[in-house]
Amino acid sequence: MSGLLSRLSSRPRPGTIRGFSLVELLLVLAIIGIISAIAIPSFMGQRRRARVIGDAMSNAKTLQMILENRKAETGLYAAEGTYDWTVDGKAATGPALLPTFTPQGNSKMDYTLVVDASGLTYTLTVRDPNIDGGVTAYQTDQSGKELARLK
């Protein structure tokens, strides 16, 4: 009988059952809203950065393959100089070089190829003019070594 009494005494009385108040629910919604307002733009920025880096690396590898083919045929990557491809899609400046290279992807970037005097080494730099006025998105050399990458 004492077991039955203890169970009856531990049951809440009618009218004393409480849930969450409207104020508590609104407070939780406000906190979720604030966290979302901070996190979502950051997430979207990271997605854009990843897309830019991916496009830069992909186009740099394509250009490197073209340069390797040229070196296999002629013995040199190119004549000494600086070659530029710009956002507006203009061909490289300087002597005719790689007329087959057309940047792919949605990111509009500038490509700069600097070939040294021997014609056997180069540095390829990819810049995105839409991020901080032209920050380097990716940089590599003839060995394929990554020299710089957007952080």
C-alpha positions, 0 to 999 in steps of 0.5 A: 500500500505504501508503494501506491501512496508514493506513486500517487503523491509524486504525480503532479496535481492538475493545473501545475503542469508547465511547459515552455512559455511563449517568451522562452520560445521566442528567445530560442528563436531569436538566438537561432536567428542570430546564429544563422545570420552569422553562419550562413554568410560565412558558409557562402563565402567559403563555398565561393572561395572553394570554387575560385581555388578549384577553377584556378587549379584546374585552369593552371593544370590545363595550362601546365599540360599545354606548356609541357606539350610545347616543351616536348615539341620545341625543347622550351616552354616559351621565349623569355617574357611575361604572358597575361590572360585577362578577365575579359578573355583577351589573348596572351600579351607578348609573342604568340603563345598557346593560342589554344588556352581558354580558361574554363569555369565560372570564375573570371580570373587573370593568368600571368605566366613568367618564363625565365631567360633559359625558357626552361622554368616558369611561374604561373600565377592566377589572380581573382580581381573580384577578391580584395582587388586581385589577390593570388588565388593559386601559384605554381611552377614548372615542377607542379609545386604549389607556391601559393594558394588563397586561404 
